[in-house]
Amino acid sequence: MSSWPDADFYTQSISFYLNRFRALTVPEPSLLEGRFKAQFIGSSWLVWLAPRLLPIGGLAGWYGKSFAAPDTAINVLRSGDQLVESVPMNRTVCRSRFDDQNAFVLTYGKAAPLLLRGLRDEFRALDADTLLGLTIVDVPVLRLLPLPFLLLRDR
């Protein structure tokens, strides 16, 4: 697994993160247990916009994700002073939409809010505690623009 370097990593272009993603590997299953806190990365416009779009899809107060069961994940939302789990996702390892290599992939099922059902999160490991994620919005034009973020193990 490659590790990620310095503070400049957080403010790169989408193409930088896409190239970095392609160089990484699928995390070992043991690394995917527990709660992870999200961190938005990328250009300033993306870091500003991303958290403002989440409430539209039903993820107001999005904190990150939790992994406990082998085939599911669940979003973690901040509600006042508490963290609550809401809106489960299906979890699998399959071929990435960005290359011919496997990725750890999360998708929403039919029980999820309608606007989330077209999202797909793909992950590869930066290190034992950090996943680089790329969200795909599966609608024309937007599917060409992966949205990068990090999941950092919550300790």
DODRENSE-847155 format. One record per residue (C-alpha): residue number from 1; residue in three letters; chain; x, y, z. Coordinates in pm, 1 decimal, padded with zeros to 6 digits, always signed. Layout:
[lolo NUM; "ALA"; "A"; [X; Y; Z]] ...
//
This chain:
[lolo 1; "MET"; "A"; [+00000.0; +00000.0; +00000.0]] [lolo 2; "SER"; "A"; [+00121.6; +00345.3; -00079.4]] [lolo 3; "SER"; "A"; [+00107.5; +00608.2; +00189.5]] [lolo 4; "TRP"; "A"; [+00004.3; +00963.0; +00117.7]] [lolo 5; "PRO"; "A"; [+00241.4; +01250.6; +00176.6]] [lolo 6; "ASP"; "A"; [+00182.9; +01606.4; +00294.1]] [lolo 7; "ALA"; "A"; [-00072.9; +01885.0; +00337.1]] [lolo 8; "ASP"; "A"; [-00067.4; +01960.6; -00038.0]] [lolo 9; "PHE"; "A"; [-00245.8; +01629.3; -00088.5]] [lolo 10; "TYR"; "A"; [-00574.5; +01780.0; +00034.8]] [lolo 11; "THR"; "A"; [-00605.4; +02053.1; -00231.3]] [lolo 12; "GLN"; "A"; [-00522.8; +01881.1; -00560.0]] [lolo 13; "SER"; "A"; [-00723.3; +01855.9; -00881.5]] [lolo 14; "ILE"; "A"; [-00973.2; +01579.4; -00949.0]] [lolo 15; "SER"; "A"; [-00738.2; +01432.6; -01210.9]] [lolo 16; "PHE"; "A"; [-00464.1; +01410.2; -00945.3]] [lolo 17; "TYR"; "A"; [-00691.5; +01201.9; -00718.9]] [lolo 18; "LEU"; "A"; [-00807.0; +00986.7; -01007.8]] [lolo 19; "ASN"; "A"; [-00446.1; +00908.7; -01102.2]] [lolo 20; "ARG"; "A"; [-00359.4; +00839.4; -00739.3]] [lolo 21; "PHE"; "A"; [-00662.9; +00610.2; -00707.1]] [lolo 22; "ARG"; "A"; [-00547.5; +00410.5; -01009.4]] [lolo 23; "ALA"; "A"; [-00210.8; +00349.4; -00842.0]] [lolo 24; "LEU"; "A"; [-00364.6; +00210.3; -00520.5]] [lolo 25; "THR"; "A"; [-00500.2; -00132.9; -00426.9]] [lolo 26; "VAL"; "A"; [-00813.8; -00265.5; -00261.1]] [lolo 27; "PRO"; "A"; [-00789.3; -00253.6; +00118.6]] [lolo 28; "GLU"; "A"; [-00763.2; -00581.6; +00305.9]] [lolo 29; "PRO"; "A"; [-01102.4; -00677.8; +00457.8]] [lolo 30; "SER"; "A"; [-00961.7; -00647.1; +00810.6]] [lolo 31; "LEU"; "A"; [-00887.2; -00279.2; +00742.9]] [lolo 32; "LEU"; "A"; [-01252.2; -00214.6; +00664.9]] [lolo 33; "GLU"; "A"; [-01392.8; -00274.6; +01010.7]] [lolo 34; "GLY"; "A"; [-01499.8; +00015.2; +01230.1]] [lolo 35; "ARG"; "A"; [-01606.2; +00376.2; +01193.7]] [lolo 36; "PHE"; "A"; [-01443.1; +00618.5; +00952.2]] [lolo 37; "LYS"; "A"; [-01470.2; +00996.5; +00949.3]] [lolo 38; "ALA"; "A"; [-01503.9; +01168.4; +00611.8]] [lolo 39; "GLN"; "A"; [-01284.7; +01452.7; +00495.2]] [lolo 40; "PHE"; "A"; [-01358.2; +01643.1; +00177.3]] [lolo 41; "ILE"; "A"; [-01056.6; +01704.9; -00044.4]] [lolo 42; "GLY"; "A"; [-00986.7; +01875.8; -00373.0]] [lolo 43; "SER"; "A"; [-01017.3; +02222.1; -00515.0]] [lolo 44; "SER"; "A"; [-01169.1; +02485.0; -00284.9]] [lolo 45; "TRP"; "A"; [-01495.2; +02496.4; -00485.2]] [lolo 46; "LEU"; "A"; [-01542.2; +02120.8; -00437.0]] [lolo 47; "VAL"; "A"; [-01460.0; +02125.8; -00065.4]] [lolo 48; "TRP"; "A"; [-01712.1; +02409.0; -00022.7]] [lolo 49; "LEU"; "A"; [-01985.3; +02253.0; -00238.5]] [lolo 50; "ALA"; "A"; [-01976.2; +01885.7; -00134.0]] [lolo 51; "PRO"; "A"; [-02111.1; +01918.6; +00222.5]] [lolo 52; "ARG"; "A"; [-02384.7; +02152.8; +00101.7]] [lolo 53; "LEU"; "A"; [-02515.5; +01895.1; -00145.9]] [lolo 54; "LEU"; "A"; [-02544.0; +01607.3; +00102.7]] [lolo 55; "PRO"; "A"; [-02863.4; +01725.2; +00277.1]] [lolo 56; "ILE"; "A"; [-03042.0; +01723.0; -00059.8]] [lolo 57; "GLY"; "A"; [-02988.7; +01346.5; -00075.8]] [lolo 58; "GLY"; "A"; [-03088.9; +01281.7; +00283.6]] [lolo 59; "LEU"; "A"; [-02744.5; +01289.6; +00444.2]] [lolo 60; "ALA"; "A"; [-02761.2; +01611.2; +00647.8]] [lolo 61; "GLY"; "A"; [-02481.8; +01615.9; +00905.9]] [lolo 62; "TRP"; "A"; [-02284.8; +01345.8; +00725.3]] [lolo 63; "TYR"; "A"; [-01992.4; +01239.3; +00942.3]] [lolo 64; "GLY"; "A"; [-01864.2; +00932.0; +00758.8]] [lolo 65; "LYS"; "A"; [-01926.9; +00558.5; +00730.1]] [lolo 66; "SER"; "A"; [-01925.1; +00255.1; +00952.0]] [lolo 67; "PHE"; "A"; [-01831.2; -00097.8; +00847.2]] [lolo 68; "ALA"; "A"; [-01935.2; -00393.8; +01060.8]] [lolo 69; "ALA"; "A"; [-02109.8; -00655.5; +00845.0]] [lolo 70; "PRO"; "A"; [-01919.9; -00815.0; +00556.3]] [lolo 71; "ASP"; "A"; [-02169.1; -00712.9; +00287.0]] [lolo 72; "THR"; "A"; [-02302.1; -00378.3; +00414.3]] [lolo 73; "ALA"; "A"; [-02189.9; -00036.4; +00530.7]] [lolo 74; "ILE"; "A"; [-02387.6; +00242.4; +00689.3]] [lolo 75; "ASN"; "A"; [-02359.7; +00618.7; +00680.7]] [lolo 76; "VAL"; "A"; [-02289.1; +00796.6; +01006.9]] [lolo 77; "LEU"; "A"; [-02465.7; +01129.1; +01061.3]] [lolo 78; "ARG"; "A"; [-02409.0; +01393.7; +01325.9]] [lolo 79; "SER"; "A"; [-02731.3; +01473.9; +01509.7]] [lolo 80; "GLY"; "A"; [-02664.0; +01736.5; +01774.0]] [lolo 81; "ASP"; "A"; [-02390.8; +01594.0; +01997.9]] [lolo 82; "GLN"; "A"; [-02448.5; +01236.6; +01886.5]] [lolo 83; "LEU"; "A"; [-02347.9; +01020.3; +01594.0]] [lolo 84; "VAL"; "A"; [-02626.3; +00806.6; +01450.3]] [lolo 85; "GLU"; "A"; [-02615.7; +00538.5; +01184.0]] [lolo 86; "SER"; "A"; [-02855.3; +00584.6; +00893.1]] [lolo 87; "VAL"; "A"; [-02899.4; +00489.7; +00527.2]] [lolo 88; "PRO"; "A"; [-02727.5; +00153.3; +00475.1]] [lolo 89; "MET"; "A"; [-02527.4; +00068.8; +00165.5]] [lolo 90; "ASN"; "A"; [-02438.2; -00252.4; -00017.0]] [lolo 91; "ARG"; "A"; [-02070.0; -00342.3; +00000.6]] [lolo 92; "THR"; "A"; [-01868.4; -00543.2; -00249.4]] [lolo 93; "VAL"; "A"; [-01533.4; -00570.4; -00423.4]] [lolo 94; "CYS"; "A"; [-01564.6; -00543.9; -00799.7]] [lolo 95; "ARG"; "A"; [-01407.3; -00383.1; -01103.3]] [lolo 96; "SER"; "A"; [-01369.6; -00007.0; -01078.0]] [lolo 97; "ARG"; "A"; [-01534.2; +00225.9; -01326.1]] [lolo 98; "PHE"; "A"; [-01199.0; +00407.8; -01351.9]] [lolo 99; "ASP"; "A"; [-00974.5; +00119.1; -01454.8]] [lolo 100; "ASP"; "A"; [-00975.3; -00259.1; -01490.9]] [lolo 101; "GLN"; "A"; [-00866.2; -00319.7; -01131.3]] [lolo 102; "ASN"; "A"; [-01081.4; -00410.7; -00833.4]] [lolo 103; "ALA"; "A"; [-01208.5; -00150.7; -00591.1]] [lolo 104; "PHE"; "A"; [-01404.6; -00161.8; -00268.2]] [lolo 105; "VAL"; "A"; [-01747.9; -00038.9; -00381.3]] [lolo 106; "LEU"; "A"; [-02053.5; +00091.6; -00194.8]] [lolo 107; "THR"; "A"; [-02393.3; +00139.4; -00359.5]] [lolo 108; "TYR"; "A"; [-02739.7; +00225.7; -00233.3]] [lolo 109; "GLY"; "A"; [-03034.8; -00009.6; -00254.5]] [lolo 110; "LYS"; "A"; [-03402.3; +00056.3; -00321.5]] [lolo 111; "ALA"; "A"; [-03470.4; +00150.7; +00042.8]] [lolo 112; "ALA"; "A"; [-03237.1; +00452.7; +00018.3]] [lolo 113; "PRO"; "A"; [-03368.4; +00800.5; -00061.6]] [lolo 114; "LEU"; "A"; [-03422.9; +00836.7; -00436.3]] [lolo 115; "LEU"; "A"; [-03142.6; +01089.1; -00492.3]] [lolo 116; "LEU"; "A"; [-02883.4; +00857.7; -00333.8]] [lolo 117; "ARG"; "A"; [-02963.5; +00554.9; -00547.8]] [lolo 118; "GLY"; "A"; [-02756.5; +00687.9; -00837.5]] [lolo 119; "LEU"; "A"; [-02440.5; +00725.3; -00626.3]] [lolo 120; "ARG"; "A"; [-02151.9; +00481.1; -00621.4]] [lolo 121; "ASP"; "A"; [-01853.5; +00515.1; -00388.1]] [lolo 122; "GLU"; "A"; [-01530.2; +00341.8; -00486.5]] [lolo 123; "PHE"; "A"; [-01237.9; +00309.1; -00245.1]] [lolo 124; "ARG"; "A"; [-00876.9; +00205.2; -00240.0]] [lolo 125; "ALA"; "A"; [-00636.4; +00218.3; +00052.2]] [lolo 126; "LEU"; "A"; [-00386.0; +00499.7; +00099.9]] [lolo 127; "ASP"; "A"; [-00264.7; +00334.8; +00420.6]] [lolo 128; "ALA"; "A"; [-00401.5; +00112.4; +00700.0]] [lolo 129; "ASP"; "A"; [-00621.4; +00392.1; +00836.7]] [lolo 130; "THR"; "A"; [-00708.8; +00597.3; +00527.1]] [lolo 131; "LEU"; "A"; [-00924.6; +00522.1; +00225.0]] [lolo 132; "LEU"; "A"; [-00931.0; +00736.6; -00086.9]] [lolo 133; "GLY"; "A"; [-01288.2; +00749.4; -00210.9]] [lolo 134; "LEU"; "A"; [-01431.8; +00859.4; -00541.6]] [lolo 135; "THR"; "A"; [-01805.3; +00917.4; -00566.1]] [lolo 136; "ILE"; "A"; [-01972.7; +00871.8; -00901.2]] [lolo 137; "VAL"; "A"; [-02306.6; +01041.6; -00965.3]] [lolo 138; "ASP"; "A"; [-02458.5; +00807.0; -01222.1]] [lolo 139; "VAL"; "A"; [-02630.6; +01058.8; -01449.1]] [lolo 140; "PRO"; "A"; [-02508.1; +01184.8; -01788.0]] [lolo 141; "VAL"; "A"; [-02220.2; +01431.9; -01773.0]] [lolo 142; "LEU"; "A"; [-02184.1; +01404.3; -01392.1]] [lolo 143; "ARG"; "A"; [-02061.6; +01044.2; -01415.6]] [lolo 144; "LEU"; "A"; [-01751.3; +01185.9; -01585.1]] [lolo 145; "LEU"; "A"; [-01666.4; +01389.8; -01274.6]] [lolo 146; "PRO"; "A"; [-01557.0; +01170.2; -00981.4]] [lolo 147; "LEU"; "A"; [-01584.4; +01347.5; -00646.5]] [lolo 148; "PRO"; "A"; [-01287.9; +01266.8; -00419.6]] [lolo 149; "PHE"; "A"; [-01292.0; +01234.9; -00042.2]] [lolo 150; "LEU"; "A"; [-01106.9; +01055.0; +00233.8]] [lolo 151; "LEU"; "A"; [-01231.3; +00817.7; +00499.8]] [lolo 152; "LEU"; "A"; [-01006.2; +00829.5; +00806.3]] [lolo 153; "ARG"; "A"; [-01031.2; +00563.9; +01074.3]] [lolo 154; "ASP"; "A"; [-01207.0; +00709.6; +01378.3]] [lolo 155; "ARG"; "A"; [-01009.9; +00621.1; +01689.5]] 
//
